[in-house]
Every structure is written in C-alpha cells, then in structure tokens.
C-alpha cells in the first residue's frame, strides 16, 4: 500500500516511554513508507485525485499474487473507500495505485459508500449506503471489475442504508443499519438469513467476523458489531446470541464512539474512534486493554481514524484517516507496572501487577538499582493480554547481600509472538515498594 515517508525506528533507549501496542514496520520492510497523505496521492495520481471522506478499508493477499515459495510474502492489496469522490483507491503493486468507480447508481457507481471487504480469490464487496445495496466486484490480474449488486428487493425486507460489511468463509455479513439487523449473503449476493440478535440492534454501523480456521489461534467463531449511535460494541455468536458487550461510557467519559472494528489472529478486537482520534483495543472477551495511547507518539497523531483492516496472518493493520492512511504492525506493551514487597518470616513476597496489551513471551526478574540480577522468576513464558497479578518469593538473605542501602527493581520484559516479534522488545521497570 502507498504510505507516508517516516523516520527510521528509534533505538530501544528512545522507545522506553513510547507506546508499543502498535508499532511502525521496520525501515527495511517498507522502505520507510508507512503512511499516506495527500502529497503522496498527488504524486502517484498525477495530481488528479484527492482524499475526500475516506471510510472503510480492506486488506488481503490475493491468490493470484501469492507465492508460497517466497520468504517475504506479505505484500498485500489494500482497498479504501474514498466516499467523497465515490471511488475506491487500491494498490496494484507496492508503489502504484488505481481507482475504480464514480458517483451514481449505475453499474460500478457508488453513493455515500461506507464499508468494504475483500477475499483472497479476488472478491471485493462494498456497502453502497446511499444506494441501499451491496456491490460485488472482482479483482482480475490487479484490476477491479464490476460484477453485480444486491438490494434484496423482492424479499420481505430490502436493504436500507447498509454500512458495514465483512467477508468470512464465503459468506458476506452486512450491517443493515436502516433495518437494525445483520444480513448474511452468499458470495453471489443471494440472501441466506438475517440476524437481529438476542439483544435488539440499534442502527448497526461497523462489522467484523472471525470464523475461518486459517490464522485463527483459538478457532474463534463470532461477530463484532458496533451500534447504538456508535456507543456500543457487541460480540455475537454466528446465530446472533449476545456473548459480550462493551460501551464507550465504561472506558472513557470523553466524546467519541466505536466505529469500524477489526479482529486479529488472537481474536483481540480493535475499534476506531473517529471523534476522539484514537483506537481502542479489547481482548477476545471484550475486556478493555488500552486506548488512546496504544500507538507510537513520534510524528504520528491519528487524524480521525475510520476504517480498520487486519491481515491476520502477519498482524498487519491498516487505518484509514481523514486525509490518508497509516500502516502498523501489532506489537505489545507493559503498562501500570507496580510491585510491593511484604516480609513473611525468612522470605519476602513480591506482589506484582501490570497490564499486558498483547499475547507475549514474558520474562520477570528482580534486580538491584545497579542492574545486577538477583533472581529470575519467569523466563520467556507465553501470557495472554490483560491484567496480570503474580506473587513471587525471594529469600531474605539474598536481598541482604546487596547491602543495606541497595534498592530493588522489578523488571518485566515482553516480546510479541508474531508480526513485530523480531523487532520489538519492551522492558518496563518499577521500584519494589516497602523494601
């Protein structure tokens, strides 16, 4: 995908206080390109195209471009809805883009399009909101072509203002906003069934689905949908039963909303907040992990983030913004580290708490303030994200060897298990209180 020139990754010393839940790809991976702005679109379009109200975004490895023997086989085709010009913008190679569509209600035209989804065989599906339909396209040899459109006219309930759309296991899931339901279609556009949920949906907006066996660590099968004027996010079973829910008011008192969701390899859930200008991350049970500070703060301020897309195989995330798009890799972070010591006979118990934002290989050790390791409690252990609470014990005599004035530090190191695993190591330290 076309992305903006960014400066090289900082050294570990520089990144100690930089959020690393999402990180820029290394310079060698994308030639320093990890963000698109109007300047880049001007260059690649010959000053003919403008970003105008970008919305949904989709990312896929096309089967026709897949080379199983290649070592670096993570170059994707990324599609973006440019609603203001009624076009789709997509890349035909790493450094070239193409455009499809115009304003109207005819073949290959859109009006107020919102969501987009794509499959590796070439299928591209667009929620053509203003035309009350779903448009089906196909990518043949890196060129988009119109195939058909589905309105569900003639059925008991035609589509009305569809907004979100997702493709999974040859099924199309549509957030049919005007009818307060989710519609499931076949890949040919035929109506299969609808989902109204065990809890009534209220103007559903964004949708994401995970059910395929590929790149699905837990074998999860669920739907994520945002609704209630973007104030609520639900996790539904495939038959519509509400399994989990989250409300914006539960995690922040600021204005905002859950707009476009996405699900990663570990079934973690992300949601964009266009109003607050940030992303939110939840675990697979919709337990909140982290929010506005999950992205690096060097030269990157998300500008009204809209559509989200995650290529689950490699943990690549694409974020559509008001005037461009940003490309991230999924990293990890250790937040709110705290450790309290408590004497108990000949041993000291260390009550440790922290928040882990991604599945990681974690090591935990006790050190002196001069950096000498006293004891290693955990080494390279796989941990799921969430609030971690552990108690470790150390012999009082081991601490006395450091001297009466010695201060002790608990060190937690986390390494992502995919995506950025070779490039990101996070180490956080906290003094042991009461020692």
Secondary structure, 3 states (H helix, E strand, C coil): CCCCECCCCCCCCCCCCCCCCEECCCHHHHCCECEECHHHHHHHHCCCCCCCCEEEEEEECCHHHCCCCCCCCCCCEEEEEEHHHCEEEEEEECCEEEEECEECCCCCEECCCCCEEECCCCEEEEEEHHHCEEEEEEEECCEEEEEEEECCCCCCCCCCCEEEEEEECCEEEEEEHHHCEEEEEECCCCEEEEECCCCCCCCCCCEEEECCCCCCCCCCCEEEEEECCCCEEEEECCCCCEEEEEEHHHCCCCCCCCCCEEECCCCCEEEEECCCCEEEEECCCCCEEECHHHECCCCCCCCCCCCEEEECCCCEEEEEECCEEEEEEECCCEEEEEEEEEEECCEEEEEEEEEECCCEEEEEEEEECCCCEEEEEEEEEEECCEEEEEEEEEEHHHHHCCCCCCCEEEEEEEEECCCCCCCCEEEEEEEEECC
